[in-house]
Amino acid sequence: MVERLTALDASFLYLEEPDTPMHVGGVLVLECPAGVLDHDALVGLVRARLPLVPRYRQRVLEVPGHLANPVWVDDPDFDVSYHVRRSALPRPGNEGQLLDLVARLTARPLDRRRPLWEMYLVEGLAEGRSAVITKTHPALVDGLAAIDIGQVILDESPDAPGAPPGDRGEWRPRRAPGQVALVWEAVEEYLQRPSAVVETARTAVGDIRATAARWAGVAGGIVTAAARTAVRPAPMSPLNAPIGRQRRVAVARAALDDVKVIRKASGGTVNDVLLAVVTGALREWLLSRGEPVVGSTSVRALVPVSVRSDEDDDASRVSSLLVDLPVGEPNPRVRLARISYAMRALTQSNQSVGADTLSALSGFAPPTLHALGARAASGLSRRLFNLLITNVPGPQTPRYAGAARMVEVFPVVPLAKGQGLAIGLTSYDGTVYVGLNADRDSISDVDVLADLIEQEVTSLVESAS
């Protein structure tokens, strides 16, 4: 029996367009003294960890005539060296050059004829550093049981074992079913479950709304407390415009201790503070563009948060919260208070999972949870929100790819159609790292917004002193 893509996963593939590739990216900056992690070593590390993520050796196979959702099959031509690639920066190897490369790689869709992921080792960074850039399609990450490749290559120790016990044997792909077998299994499925015909037809034409209600176990829909917000269209904003195929990527940083100082002085949670920081930066960014900003001006963000399911206490679900960010409010303390109030009302009714619970997940969870956040955003109408903001707390102790220590990590969250900006935040080893992915033309000044985020943190710390 073949393993069929869920209706939601299939809709990701059907809705994806050249202008809006849906893969989630990550940038891992590593301290790499000579010989610690070269391309061959990274290939070997990934090869050793692939048994932990068997989906990463499978590709999508279409059913003739779209009679049913596509199926997962082993890729008989799987070549790990195709997926783990090598690049290098010219001198001086600065951050701007790295981000230009990230933007170009982010803009390229993944090859549908192969497993839907890529990884790049980028050499030549200043200070003897290297970077690993990852691209993973959300269809691969259908829950916390299916983790991201960027998670499994990182360890708590530089001398962790390469391959899991019992998984050192040679992998042999299973033979893919032929066209006749695919059609026959689709017919059998229809005979056993006639409603599958309607589901497949809806999915094929991209009606993701027909499937969004069925994925509560993976990425739940809008909570009841947000229902009044959801019925109103998102405010008009320069963040929403037709987007092209090219991207700009910018990054910002903030000391986690500074964020905690702000939280202690003003109340709320670390997540509330970070949303307030983004809100203040968006306010100044809009003013710098000459946009009208009045007291009632707001920007609606979709903020996926991890929540507990009814069955257990683990972080097993991502729920989508719609939050109106009060960019029209000039007082930073009042902005934070309003955001804290709104988030408290939403998350209390939805049993949100705290940072400690998320950080306790095995391995390095942020890449997986950012992917789940992107899945959550894809299930909602683009008219309901202006931008996506994912915030995933990570471990506060170092992580290693082989013997190379990860010193920074930036998420790169995909853009939805008609939305020019997506923001991902990840805390790691005492620092909050912010990745901004923007349409190259409509949000050409995304680097200004990144600078304003850092300035907003400084301003809030000074006001808290």
Buried (B, 14 or more C-beta within 10 A) or exposed (E): EBEBBBBBBBBBBBBBEEBBBBBBBBBBBBBBEEEBBBBEBBBBBBBBBBBBBEBBBBBBBBBEEBBBBBBBBBBEEBEBEEBBBBBEBEEEBEBEBBBEBBBEBBBBBBEEEBBBBBBBBBBBBEEEBBBBBBBBBBBBBBBBEBBBBBBBBBBEEBEEEEBEEEEEEEEEEEEBBEEEEBBEBBEEBBEEEEEBBEBBEBBBEBBBEBBBEBBEEBBBBBBEBBEEBBEEEBBEBBBBBEBBBEBBBBBBBBEBEBBEBBBEBBBBBBBBBBBBBBBBBBBBBBEEEEEEBEEEBBBBBBBBBBBBBEEEEBBBBBBBBBBBBBBBBEEBBEBBBBBBEBBBEBBEEBBBBBBEBBBEBEBBBBBBBBBBBBBBBBBBEBEBBBBBBBBBBBBEEBBBBBBBBBBBBBBBBBBBEBBBBBBBBBBBBEBBBBBBBBBBBBBEBBBBBBBBBBBBBEBBBEEBE
